[in-house]
């Protein structure tokens, strides 16, 4: 593996046999200017103590005495003889964003200036001004800029940059196009969940992976940890701030508010906060010593629980059973949760969602230790 510098122990040997003490643990650095510094910008970023410079004729990073001045142009960080030419863009991300702007575009490349002022006002993406951000700038290697608003007539284009001045030798164009994209929403599932939150919702649509930042709001409350692909956004609801109600679902990507696709009547997606699930009965309230007793749980709004599980816990041991697939919903009577107890003995049942406890009951046989069972959202 190639490295550009390596600290090593310093040992001085006297008379061929005696090592001179080094109580300060002094070290020396072995270095090679050209190692991992294939571009002018990376070369001039090297520690000034190394005295590395860019030999333009030989197109390599080296020491000054290895670059014949008569045949070559020598560039060094402390010098006034010019700056790195031939900037190059190797990649941009993302390559799509909303026309409303606000997208943070990351530009990677070579020779992208050595100071922020070199690129502070010379970046355009698809013909639109993109304002460079100080906190995203890596000298010579990376520029992060925030997009302005595009006109309706603008659809796609290259990334163009100038380093300090817009002369041909200091300009670069990306190999990729950047596209202005229209993002749309189509549906939401599920459309209701417990008032205490914790529901994982999926919002479907088109071009939802465009832009750099997404946020989802349900009636003023954030939907947490949004993840997205081209076709959907997934996030987790928080508790309702307005109690039981229907709320508007708002999706923002950068500075664009995303709306429902082809809606004849302007109507946003809605999510309904419902009463939290409750448990009204557990049957049976006993178990045989050998276990494997089916437990039936009745209640209200149990269809709001996603991916329920039965967790049996005793001491440090724990076992989780999933909701039995052969127990269909009965919305008129409430829903039936069913699980087999794989641990024999008395069972302490605590059924809860991820946000609240629903009911506690004892199911048992007096000759066996207690086991705790949780029905989790």
N, C-alpha and C positions, 0 to 999 in steps of 0.2 A: 504494500500500500504506500502510495506516495504522500509525503507530508512536506510542508514548506519550512517548518522550523522544529527543532527538537532540543529541549533542555537536557543537558548531560552533566554528570558529576565531574568536578575539576580535581584532578590529582596531579601533584608535582612530585616527581621521583628524583632524589639526589643520590649521586654516586652509584646509580644503577641498582641500589638495594633498599634505600630508605625513602619512605613516603613522608613528605612534609605535611604536618597537621593542617587541617582545614576546619577550624572550630566554627567559623561563620557559615559553613555548608554552602560556600559559593558554587554557582553553576555557570556554565557557558551555554550559549545557544548555537547550535549548528543550523545553518539555514541555506536554502537554495532559492534564489530569486524567481527562477522560472517554474518552480514546482507549484502546481495548482493555481497559477496566475497566467492563464492563457490570453488574457485581454489586457489592453492598456489600462483600463479603469481598475481592474483587480491589482495590477502591478503597482500603480501609484497609491493604492490603499494600504500597501504593506507598511510595516513599522518603519518610520523614518530612520531609525538607528541602523537598519539594514542597508541603507543607501541604494536601494533598488531603483531602477528607472526603465523606461520603455525605449528600446532601440527600434525606431520606426522602420528603418530600411530592412533590418533582419526580422522584424515583426515578432520580437520576443522580449521578455523581461529579464534583465541581466544587470551586472555591475557596469559602471561607466567605462572602466578601462577595457571592457570586452566589446565595446561598441565604437568602432573607428568613426570619429566625428566627421572626417572628410567625406565619407560615403553615406553617412546616416544622420538622421535627426534624433537627438537625445531629449527625452522628456522626463522630468522628475517633479515630484510634488512641490518641492520648495522653489522650483525654478520659475522663470517668467517667459520661458521660450515657447509657450503655447499650451494647448490642452489636447486631450485624446480626441481623435477624429474617428469617423466611421462608427457611430453608434448603431446598435442593432437591436431590434425587438424580436424576441424568440417566442413569446406567447402572451396572450391576454386572457383574463378571466374575470367575470363571466363574458360570454360572447353574445348574450342577449339581455335586453333590459327594457323596462317600460319607457314610453315616449315622454312621460311626465318628469323624468330625471330622478336624481338622488341615488342612482346606482354607483357603488364604489367599484371602479374598474382597476384591477391589478395588472400592471404591465411589467413583464420580466424581460431582461435582455442583457446587453453588454455595453460598456462605455456610456452609461446613462447619467453622466455628470458626476462630479465629486463633492458638490455642495448643493443644498436644496435650491439656492437662488439660480443655479444653472438651468433648472427645469420649472421654476415656479410659475411661469406664465406662457409656456410653449407646448401645451398638450391639447390636441383635438381628437375626439373619437367620433367617427362617422360625420365629420363636419361640425360637431357641436363642441363648444368649449367644455373642457373637463378640468376642474380645479385641483391641482396637486395638494396632497395632505402631508404635513410634516411628519406625523407619527407613522405613516406608512412608507416613508422613503428610506431605502437602503442604498447608499452611495454606489454608483456604477452598476447596480444590479436590479433595483426595483423601484417603480413609481406606482403609488396608489392615488387615484384622483376621483373626484365626485362629479357625476354627470349633470349638465344643465338640461333644460327642457328643449326637446326637439320639435321642429315644425312638422305639420301633417305631411308635407311634401318630402320629408326625410325618412328614408326606410333602412338604409344600410350603408356602411362605408368602412374605410381602414382607419387605424390609429396612426396619427402623425405626430411626431415630436421634433423639437429643436433643442439642442444643448447649447445654452447661452445665447447663440445667435443663429439665425436661420439661413446659413450658407449651406451649399450642397454637402460639404464634408462633415457638417454637424447635424444633419437631419436623418430621420429614419422613418420607415413605414412598416406596419405590421404585416405578416404574411396572411393573417386571418381577417375576415370581415366581422364587424360588430353590427348586430341587427336590432332595430327597434320593433318590439313585439307587443301585441295586444293580448293581455291576460284576461280570461273570463272564468266565471264560476258556473256550475251546472246543478249541483245537488249537495245535500248534507245528510249524513247518516251516523248515528241515530239522530232523530229530530227532537228528542227529549231525554232528560236525565234527572238524577236526584238534585234537590235544591242545595245539598251540601257539596256538590261538585264531584270531581274525580272521574267523570265520563270521558272516554276517549272518543273523539269525533273525527270523522273523515270527510273532508270537503273535496269534491271532485271538480274538475274543470279542464282548461286547456292552457298550455304554456306556463304552468305554475312554477317551473324551475327557473324562470328568467329573473334577472335582477340579483341583488346581493343580500337583501335583508327582507324577511317576511315577519309580519305580526298579525295575530288574529284576536279580535275582541268580541265578546258576547255582552251586549248591553253595557259597555263601559268596563267590563271585567276582562282581564287578559286570559287567553287560552294558552296554557303553558307548554313549553318545549316543542314548538312546531317543527315538524320534519316534513320534507316535501320531495316530490318527484315532478315529472312533467305533467302528470295527470291527477295528482291528489296532494292534499296537505293533511297531516294528522297532528292533533294537539289534544291536551287534557284540560277539561273545564275546571274552573275554580268555583267556590261557593257563590251563589247569587247574592248580589247586594240589594236586590229589590224583592226578595221573597219569591213566592210562586208567581211566575209570569212568563210571557213569551217575549224574547228579546231578539234584537237584530244582530245578525252575524256580520261583522265587518272584517274584511281582509285587506291589508295594505302591503304592497311590495315597493320598497323604497318610498318614493313620493306619490305613488299611484294607488288610488283606491280601486280595488277590483270588484266588478259588478257581475250580476247574473247574465248569462249568455242569452241573447235574442229574446229578452223579456219584452212582450208587447206592452204590458203595464209595468212601470218601474216598481218592482217589489224585490226587496232583498231576502236572502235566506234567513230563516228564523229558527231559534232553538227554544224549547219550552222547559222551564224548570218545574219539576213535579215534586209532590210530597216524597220524602225519603221512604224507602221500603221499610215495612214492619213485619214482624213475625207474630202470628196469633196462636199457632198450635204446633207442637212437635209430637209425633207418634211413631213408634211406641216410646214410653218413658222408662223402658227397662231394656236389658240385654242379657243374653245367656253368657255364661263364663267363656265359652269358646269364641265369642265374637261373631263377625260377619252378619250382624243384624242390620237390615235396611232401616234407615231413618227417613221419615217423611216429614217435611216442614211446610206448613201453610202460612201464607201471609198476604200482604198487599204490595203492589208495585214491584214485585220481585223480578218482573221482566226488565226493569231498569238496570239490574245488576249484570255487568259484563264479566264473562269468564269466571264464574263463581267456583270456589274450591272448598272442600272440607278438610280442615287441618286438625289432626289428632296429635296432641302433645302431652307427654308425661315426663316430668323431670327434664333431662337434657335430650330426650329422644323425641323425634317429631316425624309424622308421616302425613302426606298430603294426597287426598283423593279429589278427582275432578267431578263436576256435576255429571250424573249419569245421563247419557244421551237418550236413553229410552224413557225419560220422564218429560213428556210434552207439556207445553204451556197450557193452562186453562185460565184465561183472563177473567172469566166470570167468577170463578171460585177463588181466584188468587192463584199463584203458581206453586208447583210442587218441586221442591228440591229433594234429591235423593242421593244417598251415598252409603257405601258399605263400610262398617267399622272393622278395620283389619286388626285392631288391637282388642283383645278380650277384656272384659271387666266393666266396672262402673265408668260412666262417661259424663264429664262435665261439658255441656254444649254451650258455646258462646258464638252466636251467629252475628256477623257484622259485615259492613261494607268497608271500603278503604277509608271512609270518612266518619262512620258512626257505628256504635253497637246497637243491634236490633233487639235481641232477646237472649236471656240466659236461662238454661234449664238443666236439671239433673236427670240423666238416664243411667240406671245403674243396677248392679248386683253387689250386695254387701260384702261378698267374699273377695272382691278384687279391688286393686288400687284405682284411683280416679284418673281419667284421661280427658284432656281438654280438646274440644273440637271447634274450629272456627270455620265459618263460611265466609270466604273473603271475596270482595269485589275484585 
